[in-house]
Amino acid sequence: MTGAGRGLGRSFVDGLLGRGAAKVYAGSRVPNSWDDDRVVPIELDVTDPVQVRSAAERCRDVDLLVNNAGIMRLTPLIGSDDDSAARDELEVNFFGTLAMCRAFAPVLAANGGGAIVDVLSVASWVAPPASGGYGASKSAAWALTNAARVELREQGTLVVAVHAGFIDTEMVTRVKAPKISPADVVAQVLDGVESGAEEILADDESRETKAALPRDLEVLYPRLQRLWDGRRRGRARE
Ligand SMILES: NC(=O)c1ccc[n+]([C@@H]2O[C@H](COP(=O)([O-])OP(=O)(O)OC[C@H]3O[C@@H](n4cnc5c(N)ncnc54)[C@H](OP(=O)(O)O)[C@@H]3O)[C@@H](O)[C@H]2O)c1
């Protein structure tokens, strides 16, 4: 597990334990203490190549890698002072996921193939202007997930893409829209891994967004444009 300390990551740890996992390596930047002996805390910043390598060397018995760590800087791509937020988001959400997949692919192969779960987003498919870099990073991570699935099929690794709209965690505390519970997402993902599913669309938002892709400019973007224009007018009045 990456990003195991809070939010969806913590729910993943609970869900895995609830389904009888023998051991869960809980990776987080600052290792937490856990009240279950099956949880092994690991110091893991996914942007730190030394920590990623050392996690792969230490966790030789992993058969399920969950790439959950992610950040959202809520910064537009054009109207921001610089591109540092977009670079940070790519660093964690794309390159961090890539580094983990590369480091753990041989471990998974040695353990019979196993599975990789990449936690993506509806933002892989519809680019939110208020957090443009986040959308770009999740699109890139979606492409990575699809390419890795093809590349790793031969070694028997199931590669699962998880998409959701809003999940009720700290990342979106300010959002008032409906949110799915982290436990619900985890239950769907773990059911999916057990049944060999390659994609989990966890909520109506993700199902509707994917279905709208052939007509995305027509169906998805007018609403985003209205929201963006309203926000801009609101700021101009302040
Ligand atoms: N919440 C949503 O609406 C939503 C919707 C769709 C997809 N997602 C995705 O779900 C995943 C989990 O997010 P969340 O909702 O649980 O948000 P969250 O509560 O903000 O948790 C983010 C997690 O990522 C970890 N993290 C951030 N940077 C890291 C790094 N460099 N190395 C390792 N861990 C790092 C954080 O660790 P620290 O505690 O050390 O900061 C934290 O555990 C993310 O990939 C997110 O993009 C979220």
PDBQT file of the ligand as one rigid body, heavy atoms in Angstrom, charges set to zero:
ROOT
HETATM    1  N1  LIG A 301     -10.742  11.952  -2.610  1.00  0.00    +0.000 N 
HETATM    2  C1  LIG A 301     -11.186  11.937  -3.862  1.00  0.00    +0.000 C 
HETATM    3  O1  LIG A 301     -12.210  12.568  -4.201  1.00  0.00    +0.000 OA
HETATM    4  C2  LIG A 301     -10.513  11.085  -4.899  1.00  0.00    +0.000 A 
HETATM    5  C3  LIG A 301     -11.221  10.758  -6.067  1.00  0.00    +0.000 A 
HETATM    6  C4  LIG A 301     -10.607   9.953  -7.032  1.00  0.00    +0.000 A 
HETATM    7  C5  LIG A 301      -9.313   9.478  -6.813  1.00  0.00    +0.000 A 
HETATM    8  N2  LIG A 301      -8.644   9.827  -5.664  1.00  0.00    +0.000 N 
HETATM    9  C6  LIG A 301      -7.300   9.314  -5.485  1.00  0.00    +0.000 C 
HETATM   10  O2  LIG A 301      -7.307   8.479  -4.348  1.00  0.00    +0.000 OA
HETATM   11  C7  LIG A 301      -5.963   8.368  -3.841  1.00  0.00    +0.000 C 
HETATM   12  C8  LIG A 301      -5.984   8.554  -2.333  1.00  0.00    +0.000 C 
HETATM   13  O3  LIG A 301      -6.332   9.882  -2.043  1.00  0.00    +0.000 OA
HETATM   14  P1  LIG A 301      -7.256  10.275  -0.806  1.00  0.00    +0.000 P 
HETATM   15  O4  LIG A 301      -8.578  10.634  -1.346  1.00  0.00    +0.000 OA
HETATM   16  O5  LIG A 301      -7.159   9.245   0.250  1.00  0.00    +0.000 OA
HETATM   17  O6  LIG A 301      -6.548  11.639  -0.385  1.00  0.00    +0.000 OA
HETATM   18  P2  LIG A 301      -5.729  12.060   0.919  1.00  0.00    +0.000 P 
HETATM   19  O7  LIG A 301      -6.562  11.835   2.124  1.00  0.00    +0.000 OA
HETATM   20  O8  LIG A 301      -5.239  13.414   0.604  1.00  0.00    +0.000 OA
HETATM   21  O9  LIG A 301      -4.530  11.005   0.969  1.00  0.00    +0.000 OA
HETATM   22  C9  LIG A 301      -3.467  11.067   0.067  1.00  0.00    +0.000 C 
HETATM   23  C10 LIG A 301      -2.463  10.034   0.497  1.00  0.00    +0.000 C 
HETATM   24  O10 LIG A 301      -1.366  10.075  -0.411  1.00  0.00    +0.000 OA
HETATM   25  C11 LIG A 301      -0.166  10.137   0.355  1.00  0.00    +0.000 C 
HETATM   26  N3  LIG A 301       0.933  10.795  -0.364  1.00  0.00    +0.000 N 
HETATM   27  C12 LIG A 301       0.975  12.032  -0.916  1.00  0.00    +0.000 A 
HETATM   28  N4  LIG A 301       2.169  12.258  -1.454  1.00  0.00    +0.000 NA
HETATM   29  C13 LIG A 301       2.912  11.134  -1.254  1.00  0.00    +0.000 A 
HETATM   30  C14 LIG A 301       4.228  10.729  -1.577  1.00  0.00    +0.000 A 
HETATM   31  N5  LIG A 301       5.076  11.554  -2.226  1.00  0.00    +0.000 N 
HETATM   32  N6  LIG A 301       4.647   9.492  -1.213  1.00  0.00    +0.000 NA
HETATM   33  C15 LIG A 301       3.828   8.660  -0.561  1.00  0.00    +0.000 A 
HETATM   34  N7  LIG A 301       2.578   8.980  -0.180  1.00  0.00    +0.000 NA
HETATM   35  C16 LIG A 301       2.122  10.204  -0.547  1.00  0.00    +0.000 A 
HETATM   36  C17 LIG A 301      -0.565  10.927   1.599  1.00  0.00    +0.000 C 
HETATM   37  O11 LIG A 301       0.389  10.719   2.597  1.00  0.00    +0.000 OA
HETATM   38  P3  LIG A 301       0.714  11.813   3.747  1.00  0.00    +0.000 P 
HETATM   39  O12 LIG A 301      -0.230  11.476   4.867  1.00  0.00    +0.000 OA
HETATM   40  O13 LIG A 301       2.148  11.588   4.053  1.00  0.00    +0.000 OA
HETATM   41  O14 LIG A 301       0.431  13.190   3.145  1.00  0.00    +0.000 OA
HETATM   42  C18 LIG A 301      -1.917  10.311   1.892  1.00  0.00    +0.000 C 
HETATM   43  O15 LIG A 301      -1.770   9.082   2.566  1.00  0.00    +0.000 OA
HETATM   44  C19 LIG A 301      -5.156   9.442  -4.591  1.00  0.00    +0.000 C 
HETATM   45  O16 LIG A 301      -4.421   8.829  -5.617  1.00  0.00    +0.000 OA
HETATM   46  C20 LIG A 301      -6.232  10.339  -5.176  1.00  0.00    +0.000 C 
HETATM   47  O17 LIG A 301      -5.785  11.029  -6.309  1.00  0.00    +0.000 OA
HETATM   48  C21 LIG A 301      -9.222  10.597  -4.709  1.00  0.00    +0.000 A 
ENDROOT
TORSDOF 0
